Amino acid sequence: MDVLRSRRVIIAGAGIAGLTAALAFAKRGFSVDVYERSEKLEEVGAGLQLSPNATRILDRLGVLEFLLPKAVRPHGVILRDARTLSELARVPLGDTAERRWHAPYLVAHRADLQGALLEAVGRQSSIKLATGSALTGFAREEQGIAVTFDRPSAADRAAGLLLVGADGVWSATRGLIGAGNQSSFSGEIAWRTVINAESEIGRALARIGAHENVTAFLHSGFHLIAYPVRGGAAFNLVAFTPGQRIAEGWSDKTNIAPLERALRHTAPMLAGLARNAGPWTAWPIHTVRQPTPWAAPGIALVGDAAHAMTPFAAQGAAMAIEDADTLAAFVDAGSDDLASALTAWEKTRRPRVEKVARRGAFNHFAWQAWGPVALARNLVLKTMPPEKLAADLDWLYGWESAAS
Ligand SMILES: Cc1cc2nc3c(=O)[nH]c(=O)nc-3n(C[C@H](O)[C@H](O)[C@H](O)COP(=O)(O)OP(=O)(O)OC[C@H]3O[C@@H](n4cnc5c(N)ncnc54)[C@H](O)[C@@H]3O)c2cc1C
């Protein structure tokens, strides 16, 4: 294979996974072409928690310096009973997290992370980014792979060593490796809004410390997460209820009745949120059923394209970031035998990603528990010292890639 082609990677999708992959490959000396379907890269408005396993990589890739001025470092994760607002448990973050896991725990607006990734990408002359370009076809050739993209002006063809499918939960690349492009609806809806910290509700949240923490309000069949974004000027609120499959993506045309019902028996401060904190947008949570193959000759899937999971461990983006960085490390170390490198990468990643997805399922079960299970949960949480709760997360937040 010619040298130029053997060091060229094509990425479909410029979300968190795609842009991180671009930086990780560029750092290792690859040329990278990123093709993004949307004309304009604007991340619709939800917030993100970024745990130390992700921020450690973002730091190494030169992204953190652009993100830090806009992100908030919460003091802790606080679990509260949504009916009484009483504190059930606390995981210390802030300086404690940084000492323990050697990287910060941050909360940020997605647009700010996207902006920071783009700033870092803009500094790399070896990365080219084309928007308005949707992946349409793929072929294996003697000399590597060739990919076609549909652009408004003309169709484009790119050739290289590897296609990285970073095209999200409704991935077209997943279809190319025979993994099927179907995702399944989890039965849960995420409801999101951003409110001004100076609003009446913003001030009420600050009175219980929500302006400096990630606060999870737990209730039977429902939970709500609140945390500060935009340097503390706003709160991101995201609530989870059972619901019907609606549009693919965030929708602001949804009937908020399920959210109102879910909030009905919560504390007065929360009960009026459906009407008073909107407008709410709704997102039907889709997952990718496993085991779906994540790699085939000349192709690898990263992030939601490979393994979209429920967001109850707040780890989907973190897994996308880990995938991207480890993939680049495996391909760099094994580019003379790419097929083996991809197999080894998938074998290393799968147990971790599946363990994280199981933690999300457990959180969902525990946080939305009913009756006696909820009572037992509260009793157990009350006896857990914060240090023990933090230690329980060492495997997740303290993770370091052996390959990087
Ligand atoms: C309510 C909610 C809360 C969450 N909270 C957290 C959290 O706190 N922390 C966390 O770590 N994770 C969280 N997640 C998960 C996280 O948002 C996702 O895992 C992450 O955004 C996945 O990134 P991605 O780059 O893989 O996919 P995406 O962000 O979906 O990016 C895919 C990109 O590919 C493009 N694309 C699609 N098709 C094509 C094509 N054919 N050709 C070219 N480009 C294409 C799309 O336009 C898009 O830009 C949350 C998710 C939800 C729903």
The ligand as a Gaussian input file, in Angstrom:
#p B3LYP/6-31G(d) Opt

LIG

0 1
 C      -30.310000      12.632000      27.782000
 C      -28.915000      12.181000      27.594000
 C      -27.948000      12.539000      28.524000
 C      -26.634000      12.115000      28.380000
 N      -25.714000      12.491000      29.320000
 C      -24.446000      12.070000      29.185000
 C      -23.460000      12.476000      30.157000
 O      -23.773000      13.207000      31.101000
 N      -22.196000      12.030000      29.997000
 C      -21.817000      11.215000      28.946000
 O      -20.645000      10.815000      28.855000
 N      -22.735000      10.849000      28.007000
 C      -24.019000      11.255000      28.101000
 N      -24.939000      10.905000      27.144000
 C      -24.506000      10.081000      25.996000
 C      -23.833000      10.933000      24.913000
 O      -24.635000      12.026000      24.580000
 C      -23.595000      10.108000      23.661000
 O      -23.075000       8.858000      24.010000
 C      -22.581000      10.829000      22.741000
 O      -23.080000      12.073000      22.342000
 C      -22.283000       9.967000      21.521000
 O      -21.429000      10.662000      20.660000
 P      -21.156000      10.149000      19.178000
 O      -20.143000      11.079000      18.620000
 O      -20.892000       8.691000      19.214000
 O      -22.541000      10.300000      18.422000
 P      -23.310000      11.639000      17.973000
 O      -23.131000      12.698000      18.993000
 O      -24.693000      11.214000      17.646000
 O      -22.559000      12.108000      16.654000
 C      -22.741000      11.455000      15.421000
 C      -22.416000      12.436000      14.304000
 O      -22.432000      11.730000      13.055000
 C      -23.150000      12.492000      12.093000
 N      -23.665000      11.555000      11.078000
 C      -24.750000      10.721000      11.172000
 N      -24.885000       9.990000      10.035000
 C      -23.867000      10.342000       9.214000
 C      -23.453000       9.940000       7.914000
 N      -24.131000       8.993000       7.195000
 N      -22.350000      10.505000       7.347000
 C      -21.643000      11.453000       8.040000
 N      -21.998000      11.888000       9.292000
 C      -23.084000      11.339000       9.865000
 C      -24.238000      13.172000      12.904000
 O      -24.742000      14.318000      12.228000
 C      -23.455000      13.549000      14.175000
 O      -22.783000      14.774000      14.057000
 C      -26.257000      11.319000      27.278000
 C      -27.224000      10.959000      26.322000
 C      -28.529000      11.398000      26.485000
 C      -29.554000      10.997000      25.458000

